[in-house]
Amino acid sequence: MGKTKNRKRAKMMRLRKKEREALQNTESPGINEIESRLNQQYEGKDIKLRNKSPQIKISNVLLQMIAPLMKNAKSFTEEQSIVGLGVMAWNLGIIKAYKGEAEMLESLNGFGMMLSNNYKSILLEYAEKKSIAYSDYDQLIHDYEFKSINDKNNNLTVAYKSINED
């Protein structure tokens, strides 16, 4: 009985390792969807996405920033909403850092959505967190794709441009 259990576990571990290796050897999941949306949005402009594979990925930094909210998510749908909130807060934090708090608040009001006061306060809290704790990162996120890979793994891919790039 013990040998059978060990063999099954070893087989499962080999399969998981192959899945991880396959993910590392392909481009980021979601990159095609982002490229398609950006080409539609900026029709007529030459949009080129670079898969830089930097040592520090903006998607990972963003996930680190919203980790306290993510640990309370009960479903993938909730995680998607939290990532959306995180992207909005990230960009608001960039606006605050480069254009000031008044411009950030104007941008928040300009979203044109009916946001609850609770949602706005969380957005402002995380925008503040971005502008202070993650001030080294000046990348404005233009689009993102958050996908479920399997029951335990999700992938966030972001398209961004540094504020300081031409």
Summary of the structure (lengths in Angstrom):
residues: 166
radius of gyration: 19.0
end to end distance: 64.6
largest distance: 67.4
contacts: 406
relative contact order: 0.15
helix: 58%
strand: 11%
